[in-house]
Amino acid sequence: EPRKGLPVLMRALPKIVAARPDTRLLVAGRGDEKEAVATLPAGLRAHVEFLGMISDEDKARLLRSVDLYVAPNTGGESFGIILVEAMSAGAPVLASDLDAFAQVLDQGKAGELFATEDADALADAAVRLLGDPERRAELRERGREHVRRFDWSTVGADILSVYETVTAGAAAVAADDRTTGLRARLGLVRD
């Protein structure tokens, strides 16, 4: 799917591999493998492995094993659940700076951001992160801590709090209406 940004990552790959020759790009999901690598020089195609569709169990295992999870998405994301999954699994995250992704990554504190559709910015950030195990470890830890805010126990408590606030407000309005109505019937309300 074009909005997932694989073409952006493919344009960044030559620069990444030039700086980090041992780079191996794993691509999970549907898509035309031949089309995806069509613009890559033949020598770079060996650095790309297509996994196809994977189970949730395999996805969690894969995310735990990567040095860096890259989300080069170009738009149309309302939340970024895959970033939450990656952080939960302990993967350091590099993502395009879509609003939804920036929010999930705490404006870049829980994962790094690069300019959307900018293959050079993606490549520069990936090369820097791949060469900095301490920064990746820091992102892993920050991601694990930050992702707790998306846990259902936290989200459920937040939703319950909103409902309680709304129902308390509705009850107060209803009580006020009853009081005003009673006062009006008794002739105690002045205009």
Order of alpha helices (4+ residues) and beta strands (2+ residues): alpha-beta-alpha-alpha-beta-alpha-beta-alpha-beta-alpha-beta-alpha-alpha-alpha
